[in-house]
Amino acid sequence: MTPTDPRRPGPADALSLPGPTAPHALALVPLAGRYAVCRLAPGSPVPGWAAGEFVSVTRTPDELSVVCPAAAVPGGVACEPGWHGWRLAGTFDLTTAVGVLAAVLGPLADAGVGVFTLSTFDTDYLFVKAGSAARAAEALRRAGHTVPDGAVA
């Protein structure tokens, strides 16, 4: 997509937050289905099963990590299945959006909910184990964030 693509918000649409202590009321959009976080050997090629509406592939010298729909992962792959995901709605400017993740991670830490996060150029994604998703949604709502009713299956 190009910067003039109407599906891609431009700089004027980016959320600019004033600083790390500013309150952030964020909207979270649920991702459909359950996800798995997988670990492959560092030299592994990106697997063909790493496909779907949301997929993240990260290569480091120590591993190849794949986050994808749990149903896509074949047997025998080292993975942690059962993650519920949310996308933080909006586009966040990489240099001025300070405290966005802290605004959601703080309430979850206070509620004792473990979290896995991913960031992209435009936004952040938050994953919690499916068994903790209802507790996470309630903690986020208490902190002033918008989590749609029925967003946790």
C-alpha positions in Angstrom: 0.0 0.0 0.0 1.2 3.5 -0.7 0.9 6.4 1.8 -2.1 7.7 -0.3 -3.9 4.4 -0.1 -7.3 5.2 1.5 -7.1 1.9 3.5 -3.9 3.1 5.2 -4.2 6.1 7.6 -1.8 8.8 7.0 0.3 10.8 9.5 -2.6 13.1 10.3 -4.5 10.0 11.5 -1.7 8.8 13.8 -2.4 8.9 17.5 0.0 11.4 19.1 0.1 11.0 22.9 1.7 13.7 25.0 3.9 11.7 27.3 4.4 8.6 29.5 2.2 9.8 32.3 -0.8 10.8 30.2 -3.8 8.6 30.6 -4.6 6.5 27.5 -8.1 5.2 26.8 -7.6 2.7 24.0 -9.9 0.5 22.0 -9.0 -3.1 21.6 -10.3 -5.1 18.6 -10.4 -8.9 19.0 -8.7 -11.2 16.6 -10.7 -14.2 15.5 -9.8 -17.6 16.7 -7.0 -18.9 18.9 -3.3 -18.4 18.2 -0.1 -20.3 18.8 3.4 -19.1 19.5 5.9 -21.5 17.9 9.6 -21.9 18.0 11.7 -23.3 15.2 15.4 -23.8 14.8 17.3 -20.5 13.8 18.1 -21.6 10.3 14.6 -22.9 9.5 12.8 -21.6 6.4 9.6 -19.8 7.0 7.1 -22.7 7.0 4.2 -22.8 4.5 1.7 -23.4 7.3 2.5 -19.9 8.7 -0.5 -18.4 7.0 -3.7 -16.7 7.9 -5.2 -13.3 8.5 -2.7 -12.6 11.3 0.8 -14.1 11.1 4.0 -12.8 12.6 7.4 -14.3 11.8 10.5 -13.2 13.7 14.0 -14.5 13.0 16.8 -14.0 15.6 20.2 -15.7 15.8 18.7 -18.1 18.3 15.3 -19.0 16.8 12.6 -18.5 14.2 9.3 -17.6 16.0 6.0 -17.9 14.3 2.7 -16.6 15.7 -0.3 -17.8 13.7 -3.7 -19.5 14.0 -3.3 -22.5 16.3 -5.2 -24.7 13.9 -2.6 -24.2 11.2 0.3 -25.6 13.3 1.2 -29.2 12.4 1.9 -31.8 15.1 5.4 -32.1 16.4 6.1 -28.3 16.2 7.3 -26.8 19.5 4.6 -24.3 20.3 2.4 -22.8 23.0 -1.2 -22.8 21.7 -4.3 -21.2 23.2 -3.7 -17.5 22.9 -6.5 -14.9 22.5 -5.4 -11.8 20.6 -6.5 -8.1 20.4 -5.3 -5.4 18.1 -5.0 -1.9 19.5 -7.2 0.2 17.3 -5.7 3.1 15.5 -2.3 4.0 14.1 0.4 5.0 16.5 3.3 7.3 15.4 6.5 5.4 16.2 8.3 8.4 17.5 5.6 10.2 19.5 3.2 7.6 20.8 4.7 7.2 24.3 3.2 4.9 26.8 0.7 3.0 24.6 1.8 -0.5 25.6 2.3 0.6 29.2 -1.3 1.7 29.3 -2.6 -1.8 28.7 0.3 -3.8 30.3 0.0 -2.1 33.7 -3.6 -3.1 34.3 -2.9 -6.6 33.1 0.1 -6.9 35.4 -2.0 -5.6 38.3 -4.6 -8.3 37.5 -1.9 -11.0 37.4 -2.4 -11.7 33.6 0.6 -12.9 31.6 0.9 -11.2 28.2 2.6 -11.7 24.9 2.9 -8.6 22.7 3.8 -7.9 19.1 4.3 -4.5 17.4 4.0 -3.5 13.8 4.7 -0.3 12.0 1.1 0.9 12.6 0.0 -0.6 15.9 0.4 -3.2 18.7 -1.1 -6.6 19.3 -1.7 -8.1 22.7 -2.1 -11.8 23.4 -3.2 -13.5 26.6 -3.9 -17.2 27.3 -7.5 -18.0 26.5 -8.2 -19.0 30.1 -7.2 -15.5 31.2 -9.0 -13.6 28.5 -12.1 -12.7 30.4 -10.1 -11.5 33.4 -7.9 -9.5 31.1 -10.9 -7.9 29.4 -12.4 -6.9 32.7 -9.0 -5.4 33.9 -8.7 -3.4 30.7 -12.3 -2.1 31.0 -11.7 -1.1 34.7 -8.6 0.9 33.4 -10.8 2.8 31.0 -10.1 0.9 27.8 -12.8 -0.2 25.4 -13.1 -4.0 25.0 -16.2 -5.1 23.1 -18.7 -7.3 24.9 -18.5 -10.8 23.6 -14.8 -10.1 22.5 -13.7 -13.1 24.5 -14.9 -16.5 23.4 
